[in-house]
Amino acid sequence: MGESPRFSVHLALGGVADVLLWKNWCQSVVLLVCSTAVWLLFERAGYNLLSFFSNVLFLLVVILFFWAKSASLLNRPLPPLPNFEVSEETVVKAADEMRVCLNYALSLAHDIAIGGNLRLFSQLAVGLWVISYIGSFFNFLTLVYINVLLSLSLPVLYDKYQNPIDDKLHVAYNIARIQYRKINEKISSYIPLPSNKEKKTQ
């Protein structure tokens, strides 16, 4: 019996694949170093986020101002700044992506509130509880930093050891599905659902 075809991690990750899979070492190292520096600066050194951004912007404006003044006096080229303009295409694309996400969230809310989808409600409740439980151990910045570290390590490990990981995940999925079915049956026994006759009379 032949092995199943390998899942392409590179295609699934899209444009950031080279960075997350360490194909582009320079960008991956820059992302790791910058995220670590930001985390250490704000979490360990206790630096204030608003003060940091205001000081950085002030320093940048001062450098550019004196660079432009000295360039005009010494007949040197001006600072190579790009054209600061957001294109209409970028705004439309971002709005389309946001619209898709909002419509999906609204459809889920409709299925739960109006449709009475018990399975979807229980999945959402468990997911939100897990997020709340994890969030109680970390603040937002630490959670973002952990996600960066996981993004730079898990895709590489999965791409290298895909077959054994898939086997373990398949076993774990079957166990979780059995447990979820048992929990769902217990919840359904506590919350009686209307019978077909009651639905017809309503």
URTABEL-V195335 format. One line per field, one symbol per residue. psi: psi as a letter, one per 30 degrees, with the letter a starting at -180 (. if undefined). burial: + if it has 24 or more other C-alpha atoms within 12 Angstrom, else -. A space follows every 10 residues. Layout:
# URTABEL-V195335
psi=???
burial=???
This chain:
# URTABEL-V195335
psi=klkkkkkjee eefbfgeeef ghejeeeeee eeeeeeeeee eeeefgkkee eeeeeeeeee eeeeefeeee eeeghlklki kljikkleee eeeeeeeeee eeeeeeeeee eeeefhjeee eeeeeeeeee eeeeffflle eeeeeeeeee ffeeeeeeee heeeeeeeee eeeeeeeeee eeeeeeeeef jkkkleeeee f.
burial=---------- ------++++ ++-----+-- -+--+--++- ---------- ---------- ---------- ---------- ---------- ---------- ---------- -------+-- ---------- ---------- -+--+--++- ++--++-++- ---------- ---------- ---------- ---------- --
